[in-house]
Amino acid sequence: MHGTFIPAVTAPAPVSEEAPAPAWWFAFCGPRLLVHEDGPAAMVPAGSDLDAQGLVPVRRQYLGALDGRPCYAAELDAHAAAPAGWTFAGLRAVYSRLDDDLFALAGRAFQIVEWDRTHQFCGACATPTEQLPTERAKRCPRCGLTTFPRLSPAVIVRVTRDDTILLGRAQNFPGAFYSVLAGFVEPGESLEETVEREIQEEVGLRVCNIRYFGSQPWPFPHSLMIGFTAEYAGGEIQVQESELADAAWFTRATLPPVPPPLSIARRLIDSFLDAPQ
């Protein structure tokens, strides 16, 4: 983030009589964010509440402060209508149109809204849960089960062989772009073991020299993408047809359509393109 964000669970009490900075509101109707569109740009509501938009949240969660301005996540009724001049848009649709810091917080807000919505009752005994006052968690007052926002770690891997890069096209996006391979971490696995397993399962290849590249929160709906690079160590491509429609080695000159800049997948591919030959 470019600004300074300080996460918190409880909104601080006013420390002076001065009017507080208007809060940023990340209000969701299902998976769609309430935004005001001004040409190519988009903006989220700012104010003490959502009254100016004529909306009353079903539930809200304090996120913290961005450069001193409070930030809230809000769940709206599933049948809420966008007020005049506003619209509901998916997060992908507002990428690069919303300020980078606000987009990052919108992704955080969506994950917290979904966790809040789906954990109103205890998963063990169905008792209504209670929000803990000092941490992002819900506790069952009957059996004591405590739940935290769900996070699903996944690895995403750029595999290279000499001057080529391994890319695959997913079955659920036929005709779309090619990308580096990815998969979720299974219980009991290290991240490196997940890299080896996913590449072996999806394309039948062995890899070596696994190195950490970077990470990216991915709120679709609650993943953490952990990027790695690896080198080809052996085998022939054998596509796992339940996952991939195609996979192949590509040179810089034969690169197919690839993901947009939104994703860490694109960063991994760009780092291959930018590497000295």
Secondary structure as UniProt FT lines:
FT   STRAND          5..7
FT   STRAND          23..29
FT   TURN            30..31
FT   STRAND          32..38
FT   TURN            39..40
FT   STRAND          41..43
FT   STRAND          46..47
FT   HELIX           51..53
FT   STRAND          59..66
FT   TURN            67..68
FT   STRAND          69..75
FT   TURN            78..79
FT   TURN            84..85
FT   STRAND          86..89
FT   HELIX           91..94
FT   TURN            95..97
FT   HELIX           100..118
FT   TURN            123..125
FT   STRAND          130..131
FT   STRAND          138..139
FT   TURN            141..143
FT   STRAND          146..147
FT   STRAND          152..161
FT   TURN            162..163
FT   STRAND          164..170
FT   TURN            171..172
FT   TURN            174..175
FT   STRAND          181..184
FT   TURN            187..188
FT   HELIX           191..203
FT   STRAND          206..218
FT   TURN            219..222
FT   STRAND          223..234
FT   TURN            241..243
FT   STRAND          244..250
FT   HELIX           252..254
FT   TURN            261..262
FT   HELIX           264..274
//
